[in-house]
Every structure is written in C-alpha cells, then in structure tokens.
Amino acid sequence: MHAALDAVLADGRFRIFRYNSGNPLGVFANVWYPGWEGSVYADYDSAIDLSRQFSGAQFNPGSTNAAGNRYFNPAAFSNPEGHTLGNGKRLYTELRGFGYAGEDLGLMKNFRIRERAGVQLRAEFLNVFNRRYFADPNTNMGDSSTFGYVTTTTGSPRIIQFG
C-alpha cells in the first residue's frame, strides 16, 4: 500500500505565500523647483481625517472620480505656495495602500527509469485562487480629477503550467 501511495503522491512540493498589509503612501505635490526634485512635499492639513473612505462594493470602474472610488479626502493636501517645500511627509503611515495576498503552489514527482535517467512531472499554479486587487489610489496632485481616488484593479491572472 505504501509503495502504491508513493508512486502517486509527489515527493516534492513548494508553496509560496505572500501577504502584505499595505504600504504607506506618499503624496506628490504638483510643483517643480529646479534643484529640489523629490524634496517638495504637499502641504498637509492634519485637522482633516485621512482614514480610508473606500468601499469595494461601491467601486465604479466606469467613472474614475465616482464617490464610491474615493479613498481619502483630497482636501487634506494642497500644493505649497511661495516656493516653499511643503509641510507634508514623504510617506504617511496613517494613509496605507491596499494589502496583498498571493499564493503559488507547485507539485512535482520524480520517476527514476534507470540509474542515470529519470523523468520529472510537474504542475505549477501561480495565483492559485485567481485573486484581483484594487490598485492604490492616485496620490499625484497633478491629476486633480482622480487625486485621492482608486481608478483600477491590478493583479495577474491564474497561471497553470505542466511540465
């Protein structure tokens, strides 16, 4: 019984699980000062709540700035004026992107034909649960119509390959 079971079951497996709770987001001002690239931050009004307002059930991909697509209140940020560098931060820990969960699975079985010859059968399932994700919101103040809004989804489709 054990030999028959060993002939069917794989003697090699791999699983890769990747989980991420969401990375802090940066907000990019729509100003440019020569020599200060990357140092000009948006002005931030800390009195305005940055909590997530997005609801996946109300997401409308056909209308990029629909109320259901709003991720955070864009009024919390403004472009710095008078050639100042802005009072904001590079990244906001209270403003985090969407999390990520991804699972890959692979199975393989080696068959020995002779002392120096063998065959390996393999099945690989990438994104085994076929997950799709909302893309992080637009944090570039240069596009005022979608600033603070989620406009699309992202993710690779499930891939199954045999070898």
Secondary structure, DSSP 8 states (H G I E B T S, - for coil): -HHHHHHHS-SEEEEEEEEE---EE--B-S---TT-TTT-B-EE-TTS-------GGG--TTSTT-GGGB-S-GGGEE---TT---S--SSEEEEE---EEEEEEEEEEEEE-SSS-EEEEEEEEETTT---EE---B-BTT-TTTBTB---EE----EEEE-
